[in-house]
């Protein structure tokens, strides 16, 4: 590429990026492979358009999660949602308290520690995006918080399935652990899908049940911060529930719903390539040592505690 001018380099880089992205549509490409490919390309060659990549990945993610609902039993959604309600509430409250204490000890700025803790407690980037306007967070605080959670999500996708096998978790246990210990819905879905179909159902349902707490939690935060921002339930969660309902009550069209489910699984793989490509050098620089340390320590505490409770069959 040394003999090429800047415009030619950009076109070549863009073409290579698009070709690699399209290759992730092949059914034998796994979630971890797609994520790693995106990260390696971005880190060593450079993402040709990180802004566009970010927008597309968010849209693909929402579409994928909705489509995965066609492979889920609606009765199971209700069952898992009811059984995990108290556990979800208690774990969210404990995570918020522990994260606040650790953040203060590490001298992380108030808004940043609130966003990182809130993202860890509920639903990663979605929770951070919802809370940011409520607490009037600055752009750099939002960017640092998202980058912290984003980096840990990427790690979770790679290490959680092997750890699940190492600790002898069955699919139901792994799905629950992923939902409780991994930040974003996308990474929960990716890790659970790699572990098995039952893990995917349990993990996705439990995580989406957890994500429903975004609205009441931000409303409570708005009261304390005296904010007038209104927060609603993310539409993709409603879409997932509707898809699961359709799949359960119209079984005669199983082949259609199963086809949409398989298509959504591969779309998720393609999304993970874009997510990996979003981990640019600039994003990694933005994280900083203290917010990242807060994220890691809190993540290890939550992940370890929930794993022990699951292994002891206490949850």
N, C-alpha and C positions, 0 to 999 in steps of 0.2 A: 504493500500500500504506500510505500515511500515515494513512488513516482506519480502518485495521484494528487490532484488538488483537493481543497477542502470539500467542495461540492461533490466530487466523485467519491471521496471517502465516505461522506454522509450517505450517498445513494447506495453504496456497497454495503455499508453497515445496516442501513434500513432494510435492504433486500435480504440480507442474511438473517436479520432479526425476524422478519415476517416468515421466511421459510422455516426457521426453527420453531416458531410459534405454531405454524400449520402442521408440522411434524408431530406436535403433542396431541393432535386429534387422533392419531393412530391408537387403536385399542390396547396395544401391548406397552404403551408408555405409562409408567406409574406416576402417582402423585409426587413422590419424593424425587424421582428423576426429573420431572418437569420443573419442580421448584428449584432444584440444584442447577439445572440447565439455565434457567432464567437468571439466577444469581451469578453464576460464572460468566455468562455473556455480559451482564451489566457491569460486573466488577473489573473484568479484564479487557473488554472491548468497548463497552459503554452503551447505555440505553439511548437509542437515537431520539426518542421523544418520551421522556418520563411523565410529563403532564398528561398526554393522551393515554399512555399505558395505564396510569392510575385511574382515569375515568372509565376506560373500557373494563378494567379488572373489577371495579365496583359493580358495574352493570352485569357483567358475566356472573359474578358471585351471586347476586340476588336472583338472577334467572336460574342458576344451577340449584340453589337451595329450594326454590319453588318447585322445580322439576323433580328433585329428589323426593318430594312429598308423594309423588305417584308410586313410590316403592314402599310406602309406609302405611300400616294399618291405623285408621283413625281411632279405633278402640284402644290401640296401644298408646297412641298419643295422649288420650284422656287418662289412661291408667298410669303412665309414667309421670304425667303432669301432676296428678293428684298425689302420688306416692312421694314425689320429690319436693312438694310445696314447702313443708316445714324445714326440710334440710336446706333448701335453697335460701330461704329467708335467714336462717341462723348463720349459714356460711357467708352470706353477703355481709351481714352485720359484723361478724368476727373479722373478716378480711378488711373491711373499712377501718375498724379500730386498730388492728395490728399494722396496717399500712400507714396510717396516720402517725402512729408512734415511731415506726422505723424511719419514716420520712423526716420527722422532726429531729431524730437522733442523727441522721445523715446530713441535716441542714439543707434539705431540698426545699426549694421555694414552695410556698403554700399552694398555689394553683397547680403547679406541676405535680406535686405529691398527691393532690386530690384527684387529678385526672388519671395518673398512673394507677392509683389505688382503686378508683372507680372502674377503670378498664379491666383490672385484674379481678375485681369482685363480681362483675356482671357479664359484660360482653365485649371486651376489647375496644376496637376502634369505633364501633357503633355507640357504645356507652360514652366514650370520650367525646365523640362528635355531638352527642345529645347534651352533655353536661357543659361543654365549653361556653356556649353563649349564656348559660344560666349563671355561671360564676364569673362571666366577663373575662375569660382567659385571653391572653395575648397570642398572636400568631405563632411566635417562637415557642411559647409554652405548649401550645397544641401540637406543634411539629415535633418537639422533643418527646412528648408523651406518646404520640402515635408511633414515632420511630422506635421507642423503647419496646412497646407492646408488639410492634410489627416484627422486630428482630427476634423476640422470644417466641412468637408464633411460628416463625420459620424453623427455629430449632426444635420446637415441639412436634412439628410434622415429621421430622426425621427420627427423633429419639423415642417418641412415645410408643409406637407399635412394637419395636424390639424390647422395650422395657416391660410392656404388657405381657409379652411371651416369657420374658425372664422371670417375672414374678408369678407366672402361672395363672393369670387372670382369664376368666372365661369371657365370652363376648359381651354379656350383659354387664359384668363388672368393668370391663374396659371402657364400654360406652359411657357408663356413669362417671368413671374416673376422668375420661377425656372432657366430658361436659363440665365437670367441676374444676379441673386443673388447667385447661387450655383456654386462652383468652378469647379469640375470635371464633365465630361460628364456622368460618371457612376452614380454619385449621382443625376444629373439632370434627367437621364432616370429612376432611381429607384423611386425618389419622384414623378415624373410625372406619371409613370405607376400606382402608388398607388392612384393617384387622378382621373385618367380616361384615356380612349383611345385618346380623342381629346387632352388632356393635354400632353400626351406622344408624339403625332405627332408634336405639336407646340413646346414643350420644346426641344425635340431632334433635330429638324430641326434648330431652332434658335441657339441652343448651337453649333451645328456643323458648322453653318454659322459663328459663332463667332470664332470657332477654326481655321477657314481658315486664320484668321489674325495672326496666329503664324508665318507663313513664312515671310510676309512682315515686321512684327514687329521685328523679329530677324535679318532680313537683315539690317534694319535701325540701330538696336543696334550694329550690327557688324561693321557698318561704323564708329560709334562713338568710339567703343572700338578697332577699327583697327584689327578686327578678320577676319580670312579667312575661318572660319567654314561655311559649307553650310547646309542650312535647307530646307527640303521639306515638303509638305503637308502629314500628317499622312495617311497611306494607309487605315486605318479602316474608315476614313471619305469618301474616294473615294468608298470603298466597300459599305457603307451605301447608297450613292447616286445611285450606280449601282443597288443595290437591290430594291430601291424604283422605279427606272426606269423599271426594269423587272416586278415588281408587277403591275405597271400601264399599260404597253403596252402588257402584256400577261395575260389578265383577265380570259381567259379560264382555266388557271391552278390555279385558286383562292384557291382551297382546299390545294394544295401543298404549295403555298406561305403562306397561313394562318397557316398551320401546322408548317412551319419553324419559323414563327413569334411567335407562342405560345411556341415552343421549346426554342427560344432565350430568351423569357421573363423568363422562369424558369432557364435557364442557368445564366441569370443575377442575380437571387436570390441566386444561388449557389456561384456566384462570390462575392456577398456582404458578404456571410459568410466568405470567404477567406480574404476579405478586413477588416472585423471586427477582424479576427484572427491576422491580421498584426499589430493591435494596441497593441503592447507588452509594457511591463513596460519600457524597454530600449528606445523604440521609444518615449514614453511620456516624459521620462527624458530628451531626446535630445532637445525637443522643446524649453525649457527655457521660462522665464517669458516675456521678452521684445518682442521677435518675435511673441509669442502667443498673447500678448496684441495688437501688431500691426495688426495681422491677424483678431482678434476679432473686434477691433474698425473699421477697414476698411470694414469688412464684414457687420457690423451693419449699417454703413453709406450707403453702396451700396444697401443693402437689403431694408432699410427703404425708401431711396430716390426713388428707382424703384417701390416699393409698392405704395407709395403716388401718383406717376405719373400714375400708372395703375388704381388706384381707382378713380383718377380724370379724367380718360379716355384721358389723354394727350399723351399716347403712346398705 
